[in-house]
Amino acid sequence: MATATLSGARTVRAPRGREITCQGWIQEAALRMLHNNLDPEVAEKPDELIVYGGTGKAARSWPDFDRIVRALRELGNDETLLVQSGRAVGVVRTHEMAPRVLISNSMLVPHWANWDEFRRLEAMGLTMFGQMTAGSWIYIGTQGILQGTYETFGAAARQHFGSDLAGRIVLTAGLGGMGGAQPLAATMNGAACLCVEVDQHRIDRRLQTKYVDEATDDLDDALDRVQSAARGRRALSVALLGNAAAVLPELHKRGFKPDVLTDQTSAHDPLNGYVPHQVGYEEALHLRESDPEKYVRLSVEAMGVHVQAMLDMQKAGAVTFDYGNNIRAEAVKAGVKNAFDIKGFVPEYIRPLFCEGSGPFRWCAISGDPADIAATDKTILELFPDNQHLARWIKLAGERVAFQGLPCRICWLSYGERAKAGLAFNELVRSGRVKAPIVIGRDHLDCGSVASPNRETEGMLDGSDAIADWPMLNAMANVASGASWVSIHHGGGVGIGMSLHAGMVIVADGTDAAAERLQRVLTTDPATGIFRHVDAGYEKAKRIADGRGVKIPK
């Protein structure tokens, strides 16, 4: 549903309830999730079709959005819509078990895969940046990254501090669509968290949705609050209005040492994401438009200062890791040759989970009724009664996570668990215990769906960091297995030229056909992660494959 305001701007919200305007529930689910990506509660700049991550868009333009919506409403149950970088370009006759939508975003021939060429083509109206779940219509607001951030901070706590982060201080920056999860994930693990953010609007948004507890524009005040909380072993998050490239060096100069240090500014995009500290915020926004080359130069310099401060704090004893925004690579350009002394979060904390075929399993109640998510939460707890870490997350999420747009949930499930959950959700729909179908998807940051040498595939055991066959195979396998819609993207998370990745969505509509598709897709999808890690030589992945019957040619 899209409405115009008096100013001419659109307000987009997903339809709710049992009535549909498409020819089938799969098409209706795609339509609702596309709309949900642009809900003002969800998207960072909905008027510009930007969902999150700098310039990650849901559609190329408003006429293209309208064209996609019309195509979805007309799409038959034996047809597939093709979407090229946010534009509906054709419909092909397929069959009922085929995906209803196939999406490709931001793809460039490798020789031309750089930001300058991408921006030139974007300005001509030929492409768009799809980020990860923006252009694949399965973004669920900040909760989407929250659970992964919760897992990462939890793994860091277990590895370095015994159990949780109570009494510890986490220092980070960035409160955008991805980074906004950090303060809540930190407090869920018991920490006192100081998060630096340059944009007051983002701070206000995180306060409203309770992802951050308090805010200040005074550094001394911020330090007093987090240090007092840490001494009392109280979980507390404080947003500080400021620029990380200025604040972190000042903190180091004062001798402040956090226990945990990371960053989630939009450093993957030095023009439209990161904000340099050499000029004031408003002046920087003006410079971004008036002199983009100078802006990028200042951004890269600022990232060098920012990362150097992180290195200095790491040397002083802070547990420091990169959170996948490509800031280290930009710092190398600025002359910080040892930027990669800061290790990435995937090799440090997440890869053992990837070896299990574990990753972000997310779902959405397209009825719009929060009670449907409560029913799925109950089902997850019943399916996996021995997983106390999962139970803690589901309980905390139910208590502390504010829904944005359609009510959604996420948790990390492994090979075997995903299919079990999907089939159980299908039964909830079949029995009428939820009021409409459940849409199941995931982040592109998953065990077998991405090649990103500075993030998910950093430091692979066999040196295969940049091998990009894996996400392409993942996408093709999901198409063959009957996913509801499948996407391939370029550049998400770390920027153009730095990653290739794939996404899939499957709809549980309560039918026998859906059960068949769910079993296939939710088994195939994580299996590609186990294949990838077995092939790279990870012993844990080999044990999982042998123990769970994952078929690998000998």
Secondary structure, DSSP 8 states (H G I E B T S, - for coil): -EEE-TTS-EEE----SS--SSSSHHHHHHHHHHHHHT-TTT-SBGGGTEEETTTEESSSSHHHHHHHHHHHHH--TTEEEEEETTEEEEEEE--TTS-SEEEEES---GGG-SHHHHHHHHHTTS----TTTTTTT---STHHHHHHHHHHHHHHHHHHSSS--TT-EEEEE--STTGGGHHHHHHHTT-EEEEEES-HHHHHHHHHTTSSSEEES-HHHHHHHHHHHHHTT--EEEEEES-HHHHHHHHHHTT---SEE---SSTT-TTTT---SSS-HHHHHHHHHH-HHHHHHHHHHHHHHHHHHHHHHHHTT-EEEE-SSSHHHHHHHTT-TTGGGSEEHIIIIIHHHHTTT-EEEEEEETT--HHHHHHHHHHHHHH-TT-HHHHHHHHHHHHH----SS-EEEEEE-TTHHHHHHHHHHHHHHHTSSSS-EEEE--S-SSSSEE-TTTTTTT-TTS-TT--HHHHHHHHHHHHHT-SEEEEEESTTT-TTS-EEEEEEEEE-SSHHHHHHHHHHHHHHHHHHHHHHHHTT-HHHHHHHHHHT-----
